Amino acid sequence: MNFAATASLAFAMSTDAFAAAVGKGAALQRPQLREALRTGAIFGVIEGLTPLLGWALGNAAAPYVQAWDHWIAFILLGALGLRMIHEGWGEPDAEVDRPDSHSFLRLAVTGMATSVDALIVGAGLAFIDVNIFVTAAAIGFATFVMVTLGVMLGRGLGKLAGKRAEIVGGVVLIVIGSLILVDHLRAAAG
């Protein structure tokens, strides 16, 4: 994957965490930078580690599915993108948008819930030639930045922006999955 694809993937992976962070920020009276940075760090570390776990699991299965790897990546990214678009059009989840507190445990659980997609993406990336450590670091960094911004902007943007960000992230995932498929099909034909 080139720089643009890695950056786009990192952005797409951070949008659901951004949506959750907007809700977290909206619940605060006045979001403080310290709380935003703390929330961003927790989400970013979790989101950066889950693709590594997914990649390791996908790598274990790679010898058995090499002939179909590009289709697997396309289907996983496409399905995840469609799910994100669907959720972006839905009603906000009361648990994410109205948190009781900002304890470490609640932030970590929310971070893990929003990183399931990064686990799936990591598994899909095991089937293509990609530096998973660079990709995971990019996902973690993008999530840190987006969550920090989401908490700070949460009060002003509210629920609408969080849902729109999830739709954009879903579209980006579908485009990346399609590009992977097209690249592999062109290489096989040419």
Biotite code that builds the C-alpha atoms (Angstrom):
import biotite.structure as struc

atoms = struc.array([
    struc.Atom([0.000, 0.000, 0.000], chain_id="A", res_id=1, res_name="MET", atom_name="CA", element="C"),
    struc.Atom([1.232, 3.471, -0.807], chain_id="A", res_id=2, res_name="ASN", atom_name="CA", element="C"),
    struc.Atom([1.196, 6.491, 1.507], chain_id="A", res_id=3, res_name="PHE", atom_name="CA", element="C"),
    struc.Atom([-2.177, 7.770, 0.286], chain_id="A", res_id=4, res_name="ALA", atom_name="CA", element="C"),
    struc.Atom([-3.844, 4.382, 0.783], chain_id="A", res_id=5, res_name="ALA", atom_name="CA", element="C"),
    struc.Atom([-2.319, 4.005, 4.247], chain_id="A", res_id=6, res_name="THR", atom_name="CA", element="C"),
    struc.Atom([-3.394, 7.518, 5.248], chain_id="A", res_id=7, res_name="ALA", atom_name="CA", element="C"),
    struc.Atom([-6.904, 6.952, 3.883], chain_id="A", res_id=8, res_name="SER", atom_name="CA", element="C"),
    struc.Atom([-7.187, 3.644, 5.718], chain_id="A", res_id=9, res_name="LEU", atom_name="CA", element="C"),
    struc.Atom([-5.964, 5.235, 8.950], chain_id="A", res_id=10, res_name="ALA", atom_name="CA", element="C"),
    struc.Atom([-8.519, 8.022, 8.579], chain_id="A", res_id=11, res_name="PHE", atom_name="CA", element="C"),
    struc.Atom([-11.310, 5.559, 7.835], chain_id="A", res_id=12, res_name="ALA", atom_name="CA", element="C"),
    struc.Atom([-10.436, 3.461, 10.884], chain_id="A", res_id=13, res_name="MET", atom_name="CA", element="C"),
    struc.Atom([-10.531, 6.540, 13.108], chain_id="A", res_id=14, res_name="SER", atom_name="CA", element="C"),
    struc.Atom([-13.983, 7.781, 12.104], chain_id="A", res_id=15, res_name="THR", atom_name="CA", element="C"),
    struc.Atom([-16.035, 5.490, 14.333], chain_id="A", res_id=16, res_name="ASP", atom_name="CA", element="C"),
    struc.Atom([-13.791, 6.424, 17.264], chain_id="A", res_id=17, res_name="ALA", atom_name="CA", element="C"),
    struc.Atom([-14.269, 10.082, 16.270], chain_id="A", res_id=18, res_name="PHE", atom_name="CA", element="C"),
    struc.Atom([-18.039, 9.566, 16.344], chain_id="A", res_id=19, res_name="ALA", atom_name="CA", element="C"),
    struc.Atom([-17.789, 8.123, 19.851], chain_id="A", res_id=20, res_name="ALA", atom_name="CA", element="C"),
    struc.Atom([-15.463, 10.958, 20.912], chain_id="A", res_id=21, res_name="ALA", atom_name="CA", element="C"),
    struc.Atom([-17.933, 13.565, 19.693], chain_id="A", res_id=22, res_name="VAL", atom_name="CA", element="C"),
    struc.Atom([-20.488, 11.968, 21.996], chain_id="A", res_id=23, res_name="GLY", atom_name="CA", element="C"),
    struc.Atom([-17.996, 11.928, 24.861], chain_id="A", res_id=24, res_name="LYS", atom_name="CA", element="C"),
    struc.Atom([-17.180, 15.593, 24.282], chain_id="A", res_id=25, res_name="GLY", atom_name="CA", element="C"),
    struc.Atom([-20.845, 16.542, 23.982], chain_id="A", res_id=26, res_name="ALA", atom_name="CA", element="C"),
    struc.Atom([-21.477, 15.013, 27.416], chain_id="A", res_id=27, res_name="ALA", atom_name="CA", element="C"),
    struc.Atom([-18.901, 17.242, 29.077], chain_id="A", res_id=28, res_name="LEU", atom_name="CA", element="C"),
    struc.Atom([-19.795, 20.706, 30.327], chain_id="A", res_id=29, res_name="GLN", atom_name="CA", element="C"),
    struc.Atom([-16.589, 22.179, 28.904], chain_id="A", res_id=30, res_name="ARG", atom_name="CA", element="C"),
    struc.Atom([-14.198, 19.687, 27.300], chain_id="A", res_id=31, res_name="PRO", atom_name="CA", element="C"),
    struc.Atom([-10.662, 20.280, 28.570], chain_id="A", res_id=32, res_name="GLN", atom_name="CA", element="C"),
    struc.Atom([-7.615, 19.593, 26.386], chain_id="A", res_id=33, res_name="LEU", atom_name="CA", element="C"),
    struc.Atom([-6.194, 17.288, 29.059], chain_id="A", res_id=34, res_name="ARG", atom_name="CA", element="C"),
    struc.Atom([-9.299, 15.064, 28.967], chain_id="A", res_id=35, res_name="GLU", atom_name="CA", element="C"),
    struc.Atom([-9.295, 15.114, 25.161], chain_id="A", res_id=36, res_name="ALA", atom_name="CA", element="C"),
    struc.Atom([-5.622, 14.056, 25.002], chain_id="A", res_id=37, res_name="LEU", atom_name="CA", element="C"),
    struc.Atom([-6.204, 11.305, 27.585], chain_id="A", res_id=38, res_name="ARG", atom_name="CA", element="C"),
    struc.Atom([-9.194, 9.982, 25.656], chain_id="A", res_id=39, res_name="THR", atom_name="CA", element="C"),
    struc.Atom([-7.289, 10.193, 22.362], chain_id="A", res_id=40, res_name="GLY", atom_name="CA", element="C"),
    struc.Atom([-4.324, 8.291, 23.819], chain_id="A", res_id=41, res_name="ALA", atom_name="CA", element="C"),
    struc.Atom([-6.505, 5.474, 25.161], chain_id="A", res_id=42, res_name="ILE", atom_name="CA", element="C"),
    struc.Atom([-8.403, 5.090, 21.887], chain_id="A", res_id=43, res_name="PHE", atom_name="CA", element="C"),
    struc.Atom([-5.248, 5.472, 19.773], chain_id="A", res_id=44, res_name="GLY", atom_name="CA", element="C"),
    struc.Atom([-3.297, 2.753, 21.592], chain_id="A", res_id=45, res_name="VAL", atom_name="CA", element="C"),
    struc.Atom([-6.199, 0.309, 21.400], chain_id="A", res_id=46, res_name="ILE", atom_name="CA", element="C"),
    struc.Atom([-6.918, 1.119, 17.752], chain_id="A", res_id=47, res_name="GLU", atom_name="CA", element="C"),
    struc.Atom([-3.216, 0.743, 16.911], chain_id="A", res_id=48, res_name="GLY", atom_name="CA", element="C"),
    struc.Atom([-2.883, -2.665, 18.584], chain_id="A", res_id=49, res_name="LEU", atom_name="CA", element="C"),
    struc.Atom([-5.986, -4.349, 17.156], chain_id="A", res_id=50, res_name="THR", atom_name="CA", element="C"),
    struc.Atom([-4.820, -4.421, 13.505], chain_id="A", res_id=51, res_name="PRO", atom_name="CA", element="C"),
    struc.Atom([-1.660, -6.180, 14.693], chain_id="A", res_id=52, res_name="LEU", atom_name="CA", element="C"),
    struc.Atom([-3.762, -8.859, 16.379], chain_id="A", res_id=53, res_name="LEU", atom_name="CA", element="C"),
    struc.Atom([-5.987, -9.187, 13.312], chain_id="A", res_id=54, res_name="GLY", atom_name="CA", element="C"),
    struc.Atom([-2.949, -9.377, 11.036], chain_id="A", res_id=55, res_name="TRP", atom_name="CA", element="C"),
    struc.Atom([-1.428, -12.158, 13.153], chain_id="A", res_id=56, res_name="ALA", atom_name="CA", element="C"),
    struc.Atom([-4.668, -14.133, 12.986], chain_id="A", res_id=57, res_name="LEU", atom_name="CA", element="C"),
    struc.Atom([-4.999, -13.511, 9.243], chain_id="A", res_id=58, res_name="GLY", atom_name="CA", element="C"),
    struc.Atom([-1.366, -14.455, 8.649], chain_id="A", res_id=59, res_name="ASN", atom_name="CA", element="C"),
    struc.Atom([-1.926, -17.831, 10.274], chain_id="A", res_id=60, res_name="ALA", atom_name="CA", element="C"),
    struc.Atom([-4.660, -18.503, 7.710], chain_id="A", res_id=61, res_name="ALA", atom_name="CA", element="C"),
    struc.Atom([-2.817, -16.972, 4.707], chain_id="A", res_id=62, res_name="ALA", atom_name="CA", element="C"),
    struc.Atom([-1.316, -20.178, 3.253], chain_id="A", res_id=63, res_name="PRO", atom_name="CA", element="C"),
    struc.Atom([-4.799, -21.655, 2.992], chain_id="A", res_id=64, res_name="TYR", atom_name="CA", element="C"),
    struc.Atom([-6.422, -18.719, 1.182], chain_id="A", res_id=65, res_name="VAL", atom_name="CA", element="C"),
    struc.Atom([-3.678, -17.101, -0.951], chain_id="A", res_id=66, res_name="GLN", atom_name="CA", element="C"),
    struc.Atom([-5.543, -17.608, -4.223], chain_id="A", res_id=67, res_name="ALA", atom_name="CA", element="C"),
    struc.Atom([-8.500, -15.599, -2.919], chain_id="A", res_id=68, res_name="TRP", atom_name="CA", element="C"),
    struc.Atom([-6.703, -13.065, -0.719], chain_id="A", res_id=69, res_name="ASP", atom_name="CA", element="C"),
    struc.Atom([-7.678, -9.987, -2.757], chain_id="A", res_id=70, res_name="HIS", atom_name="CA", element="C"),
    struc.Atom([-11.336, -11.068, -2.734], chain_id="A", res_id=71, res_name="TRP", atom_name="CA", element="C"),
    struc.Atom([-11.205, -11.560, 1.043], chain_id="A", res_id=72, res_name="ILE", atom_name="CA", element="C"),
    struc.Atom([-9.728, -8.086, 1.577], chain_id="A", res_id=73, res_name="ALA", atom_name="CA", element="C"),
    struc.Atom([-12.330, -6.610, -0.808], chain_id="A", res_id=74, res_name="PHE", atom_name="CA", element="C"),
    struc.Atom([-15.244, -8.360, 0.934], chain_id="A", res_id=75, res_name="ILE", atom_name="CA", element="C"),
    struc.Atom([-14.041, -7.549, 4.474], chain_id="A", res_id=76, res_name="LEU", atom_name="CA", element="C"),
    struc.Atom([-13.374, -3.884, 3.731], chain_id="A", res_id=77, res_name="LEU", atom_name="CA", element="C"),
    struc.Atom([-16.547, -3.546, 1.663], chain_id="A", res_id=78, res_name="GLY", atom_name="CA", element="C"),
    struc.Atom([-18.751, -5.164, 4.302], chain_id="A", res_id=79, res_name="ALA", atom_name="CA", element="C"),
    struc.Atom([-17.187, -3.073, 7.033], chain_id="A", res_id=80, res_name="LEU", atom_name="CA", element="C"),
    struc.Atom([-17.646, 0.067, 4.939], chain_id="A", res_id=81, res_name="GLY", atom_name="CA", element="C"),
    struc.Atom([-21.301, -0.752, 4.303], chain_id="A", res_id=82, res_name="LEU", atom_name="CA", element="C"),
    struc.Atom([-21.838, -1.376, 8.015], chain_id="A", res_id=83, res_name="ARG", atom_name="CA", element="C"),
    struc.Atom([-20.277, 1.984, 8.861], chain_id="A", res_id=84, res_name="MET", atom_name="CA", element="C"),
    struc.Atom([-22.456, 3.746, 6.269], chain_id="A", res_id=85, res_name="ILE", atom_name="CA", element="C"),
    struc.Atom([-25.564, 1.996, 7.617], chain_id="A", res_id=86, res_name="HIS", atom_name="CA", element="C"),
    struc.Atom([-24.698, 2.962, 11.192], chain_id="A", res_id=87, res_name="GLU", atom_name="CA", element="C"),
    struc.Atom([-23.967, 6.515, 10.079], chain_id="A", res_id=88, res_name="GLY", atom_name="CA", element="C"),
    struc.Atom([-27.519, 6.868, 8.818], chain_id="A", res_id=89, res_name="TRP", atom_name="CA", element="C"),
    struc.Atom([-29.031, 5.293, 11.938], chain_id="A", res_id=90, res_name="GLY", atom_name="CA", element="C"),
    struc.Atom([-29.994, 6.864, 15.208], chain_id="A", res_id=91, res_name="GLU", atom_name="CA", element="C"),
    struc.Atom([-27.163, 7.596, 17.640], chain_id="A", res_id=92, res_name="PRO", atom_name="CA", element="C"),
    struc.Atom([-26.495, 4.914, 20.213], chain_id="A", res_id=93, res_name="ASP", atom_name="CA", element="C"),
    struc.Atom([-27.556, 6.170, 23.624], chain_id="A", res_id=94, res_name="ALA", atom_name="CA", element="C"),
    struc.Atom([-24.674, 4.398, 25.391], chain_id="A", res_id=95, res_name="GLU", atom_name="CA", element="C"),
    struc.Atom([-22.016, 6.042, 23.208], chain_id="A", res_id=96, res_name="VAL", atom_name="CA", element="C"),
    struc.Atom([-23.620, 9.484, 23.010], chain_id="A", res_id=97, res_name="ASP", atom_name="CA", element="C"),
    struc.Atom([-24.605, 9.791, 26.696], chain_id="A", res_id=98, res_name="ARG", atom_name="CA", element="C"),
    struc.Atom([-21.772, 8.383, 28.779], chain_id="A", res_id=99, res_name="PRO", atom_name="CA", element="C"),
    struc.Atom([-22.057, 8.206, 32.543], chain_id="A", res_id=100, res_name="ASP", atom_name="CA", element="C"),
    struc.Atom([-18.437, 9.179, 33.087], chain_id="A", res_id=101, res_name="SER", atom_name="CA", element="C"),
    struc.Atom([-15.052, 9.346, 31.514], chain_id="A", res_id=102, res_name="HIS", atom_name="CA", element="C"),
    struc.Atom([-13.361, 6.714, 33.644], chain_id="A", res_id=103, res_name="SER", atom_name="CA", element="C"),
    struc.Atom([-10.426, 4.805, 32.174], chain_id="A", res_id=104, res_name="PHE", atom_name="CA", element="C"),
    struc.Atom([-12.450, 1.593, 32.096], chain_id="A", res_id=105, res_name="LEU", atom_name="CA", element="C"),
    struc.Atom([-15.362, 3.175, 30.206], chain_id="A", res_id=106, res_name="ARG", atom_name="CA", element="C"),
    struc.Atom([-13.006, 4.812, 27.709], chain_id="A", res_id=107, res_name="LEU", atom_name="CA", element="C"),
    struc.Atom([-11.092, 1.546, 27.211], chain_id="A", res_id=108, res_name="ALA", atom_name="CA", element="C"),
    struc.Atom([-14.308, -0.427, 26.656], chain_id="A", res_id=109, res_name="VAL", atom_name="CA", element="C"),
    struc.Atom([-15.569, 2.177, 24.190], chain_id="A", res_id=110, res_name="THR", atom_name="CA", element="C"),
    struc.Atom([-12.152, 2.159, 22.483], chain_id="A", res_id=111, res_name="GLY", atom_name="CA", element="C"),
    struc.Atom([-12.267, -1.625, 22.140], chain_id="A", res_id=112, res_name="MET", atom_name="CA", element="C"),
    struc.Atom([-15.804, -1.499, 20.773], chain_id="A", res_id=113, res_name="ALA", atom_name="CA", element="C"),
    struc.Atom([-14.791, 0.993, 18.099], chain_id="A", res_id=114, res_name="THR", atom_name="CA", element="C"),
    struc.Atom([-11.643, -0.971, 17.210], chain_id="A", res_id=115, res_name="SER", atom_name="CA", element="C"),
    struc.Atom([-13.339, -4.188, 16.107], chain_id="A", res_id=116, res_name="VAL", atom_name="CA", element="C"),
    struc.Atom([-13.197, -2.867, 12.559], chain_id="A", res_id=117, res_name="ASP", atom_name="CA", element="C"),
    struc.Atom([-9.415, -2.381, 12.870], chain_id="A", res_id=118, res_name="ALA", atom_name="CA", element="C"),
    struc.Atom([-9.117, -6.028, 13.934], chain_id="A", res_id=119, res_name="LEU", atom_name="CA", element="C"),
    struc.Atom([-11.009, -7.089, 10.808], chain_id="A", res_id=120, res_name="ILE", atom_name="CA", element="C"),
    struc.Atom([-8.933, -4.779, 8.612], chain_id="A", res_id=121, res_name="VAL", atom_name="CA", element="C"),
    struc.Atom([-5.746, -6.203, 10.137], chain_id="A", res_id=122, res_name="GLY", atom_name="CA", element="C"),
    struc.Atom([-6.908, -9.709, 9.246], chain_id="A", res_id=123, res_name="ALA", atom_name="CA", element="C"),
    struc.Atom([-7.623, -8.568, 5.689], chain_id="A", res_id=124, res_name="GLY", atom_name="CA", element="C"),
    struc.Atom([-4.207, -6.889, 5.403], chain_id="A", res_id=125, res_name="LEU", atom_name="CA", element="C"),
    struc.Atom([-2.498, -10.203, 6.174], chain_id="A", res_id=126, res_name="ALA", atom_name="CA", element="C"),
    struc.Atom([-3.439, -11.290, 2.660], chain_id="A", res_id=127, res_name="PHE", atom_name="CA", element="C"),
    struc.Atom([-1.692, -8.445, 0.850], chain_id="A", res_id=128, res_name="ILE", atom_name="CA", element="C"),
    struc.Atom([1.851, -7.067, 0.844], chain_id="A", res_id=129, res_name="ASP", atom_name="CA", element="C"),
    struc.Atom([1.749, -4.352, 3.497], chain_id="A", res_id=130, res_name="VAL", atom_name="CA", element="C"),
    struc.Atom([3.970, -3.231, 6.375], chain_id="A", res_id=131, res_name="ASN", atom_name="CA", element="C"),
    struc.Atom([1.517, -3.897, 9.197], chain_id="A", res_id=132, res_name="ILE", atom_name="CA", element="C"),
    struc.Atom([3.579, -1.999, 11.772], chain_id="A", res_id=133, res_name="PHE", atom_name="CA", element="C"),
    struc.Atom([3.534, 1.225, 9.739], chain_id="A", res_id=134, res_name="VAL", atom_name="CA", element="C"),
    struc.Atom([-0.166, 0.746, 8.997], chain_id="A", res_id=135, res_name="THR", atom_name="CA", element="C"),
    struc.Atom([-1.028, 0.016, 12.649], chain_id="A", res_id=136, res_name="ALA", atom_name="CA", element="C"),
    struc.Atom([0.994, 3.045, 13.799], chain_id="A", res_id=137, res_name="ALA", atom_name="CA", element="C"),
    struc.Atom([-0.815, 5.235, 11.241], chain_id="A", res_id=138, res_name="ALA", atom_name="CA", element="C"),
    struc.Atom([-4.194, 3.935, 12.429], chain_id="A", res_id=139, res_name="ILE", atom_name="CA", element="C"),
    struc.Atom([-3.255, 4.536, 16.076], chain_id="A", res_id=140, res_name="GLY", atom_name="CA", element="C"),
    struc.Atom([-1.970, 8.053, 15.359], chain_id="A", res_id=141, res_name="PHE", atom_name="CA", element="C"),
    struc.Atom([-4.974, 9.010, 13.228], chain_id="A", res_id=142, res_name="ALA", atom_name="CA", element="C"),
    struc.Atom([-7.281, 7.722, 15.944], chain_id="A", res_id=143, res_name="THR", atom_name="CA", element="C"),
    struc.Atom([-5.413, 9.700, 18.606], chain_id="A", res_id=144, res_name="PHE", atom_name="CA", element="C"),
    struc.Atom([-5.759, 12.900, 16.574], chain_id="A", res_id=145, res_name="VAL", atom_name="CA", element="C"),
    struc.Atom([-9.378, 12.316, 15.542], chain_id="A", res_id=146, res_name="MET", atom_name="CA", element="C"),
    struc.Atom([-10.530, 11.351, 19.039], chain_id="A", res_id=147, res_name="VAL", atom_name="CA", element="C"),
    struc.Atom([-8.762, 14.306, 20.620], chain_id="A", res_id=148, res_name="THR", atom_name="CA", element="C"),
    struc.Atom([-10.443, 16.611, 18.094], chain_id="A", res_id=149, res_name="LEU", atom_name="CA", element="C"),
    struc.Atom([-13.764, 14.795, 18.524], chain_id="A", res_id=150, res_name="GLY", atom_name="CA", element="C"),
    struc.Atom([-13.793, 15.360, 22.279], chain_id="A", res_id=151, res_name="VAL", atom_name="CA", element="C"),
    struc.Atom([-12.887, 19.037, 21.876], chain_id="A", res_id=152, res_name="MET", atom_name="CA", element="C"),
    struc.Atom([-15.404, 19.601, 19.089], chain_id="A", res_id=153, res_name="LEU", atom_name="CA", element="C"),
    struc.Atom([-18.098, 17.362, 20.536], chain_id="A", res_id=154, res_name="GLY", atom_name="CA", element="C"),
    struc.Atom([-20.106, 20.079, 22.154], chain_id="A", res_id=155, res_name="ARG", atom_name="CA", element="C"),
    struc.Atom([-20.172, 22.202, 19.014], chain_id="A", res_id=156, res_name="GLY", atom_name="CA", element="C"),
    struc.Atom([-20.637, 19.459, 16.451], chain_id="A", res_id=157, res_name="LEU", atom_name="CA", element="C"),
    struc.Atom([-22.996, 17.228, 18.384], chain_id="A", res_id=158, res_name="GLY", atom_name="CA", element="C"),
    struc.Atom([-24.328, 13.931, 17.136], chain_id="A", res_id=159, res_name="LYS", atom_name="CA", element="C"),
    struc.Atom([-24.804, 14.945, 13.485], chain_id="A", res_id=160, res_name="LEU", atom_name="CA", element="C"),
    struc.Atom([-21.105, 15.343, 12.674], chain_id="A", res_id=161, res_name="ALA", atom_name="CA", element="C"),
    struc.Atom([-20.181, 12.092, 14.357], chain_id="A", res_id=162, res_name="GLY", atom_name="CA", element="C"),
    struc.Atom([-22.609, 10.158, 12.197], chain_id="A", res_id=163, res_name="LYS", atom_name="CA", element="C"),
    struc.Atom([-21.508, 11.933, 9.005], chain_id="A", res_id=164, res_name="ARG", atom_name="CA", element="C"),
    struc.Atom([-17.883, 11.070, 9.787], chain_id="A", res_id=165, res_name="ALA", atom_name="CA", element="C"),
    struc.Atom([-18.845, 7.408, 10.035], chain_id="A", res_id=166, res_name="GLU", atom_name="CA", element="C"),
    struc.Atom([-20.468, 7.555, 6.572], chain_id="A", res_id=167, res_name="ILE", atom_name="CA", element="C"),
    struc.Atom([-17.329, 9.108, 5.052], chain_id="A", res_id=168, res_name="VAL", atom_name="CA", element="C"),
    struc.Atom([-15.179, 6.439, 6.728], chain_id="A", res_id=169, res_name="GLY", atom_name="CA", element="C"),
    struc.Atom([-17.388, 3.697, 5.302], chain_id="A", res_id=170, res_name="GLY", atom_name="CA", element="C"),
    struc.Atom([-17.101, 5.085, 1.784], chain_id="A", res_id=171, res_name="VAL", atom_name="CA", element="C"),
    struc.Atom([-13.303, 5.299, 2.124], chain_id="A", res_id=172, res_name="VAL", atom_name="CA", element="C"),
    struc.Atom([-13.132, 1.634, 3.207], chain_id="A", res_id=173, res_name="LEU", atom_name="CA", element="C"),
    struc.Atom([-15.207, 0.524, 0.221], chain_id="A", res_id=174, res_name="ILE", atom_name="CA", element="C"),
    struc.Atom([-12.948, 2.509, -2.135], chain_id="A", res_id=175, res_name="VAL", atom_name="CA", element="C"),
    struc.Atom([-9.786, 0.997, -0.602], chain_id="A", res_id=176, res_name="ILE", atom_name="CA", element="C"),
    struc.Atom([-11.233, -2.523, -0.873], chain_id="A", res_id=177, res_name="GLY", atom_name="CA", element="C"),
    struc.Atom([-12.164, -1.900, -4.496], chain_id="A", res_id=178, res_name="SER", atom_name="CA", element="C"),
    struc.Atom([-8.689, -0.566, -5.306], chain_id="A", res_id=179, res_name="LEU", atom_name="CA", element="C"),
    struc.Atom([-7.080, -3.675, -3.774], chain_id="A", res_id=180, res_name="ILE", atom_name="CA", element="C"),
    struc.Atom([-9.310, -5.906, -5.898], chain_id="A", res_id=181, res_name="LEU", atom_name="CA", element="C"),
    struc.Atom([-8.667, -3.940, -9.091], chain_id="A", res_id=182, res_name="VAL", atom_name="CA", element="C"),
    struc.Atom([-4.883, -3.930, -8.519], chain_id="A", res_id=183, res_name="ASP", atom_name="CA", element="C"),
    struc.Atom([-4.816, -7.703, -8.030], chain_id="A", res_id=184, res_name="HIS", atom_name="CA", element="C"),
    struc.Atom([-7.066, -8.384, -11.015], chain_id="A", res_id=185, res_name="LEU", atom_name="CA", element="C"),
    struc.Atom([-4.900, -6.147, -13.235], chain_id="A", res_id=186, res_name="ARG", atom_name="CA", element="C"),
    struc.Atom([-1.736, -7.902, -12.056], chain_id="A", res_id=187, res_name="ALA", atom_name="CA", element="C"),
    struc.Atom([-3.260, -11.306, -12.788], chain_id="A", res_id=188, res_name="ALA", atom_name="CA", element="C"),
    struc.Atom([-4.387, -10.211, -16.264], chain_id="A", res_id=189, res_name="ALA", atom_name="CA", element="C"),
    struc.Atom([-1.248, -8.439, -17.277], chain_id="A", res_id=190, res_name="GLY", atom_name="CA", element="C"),
])
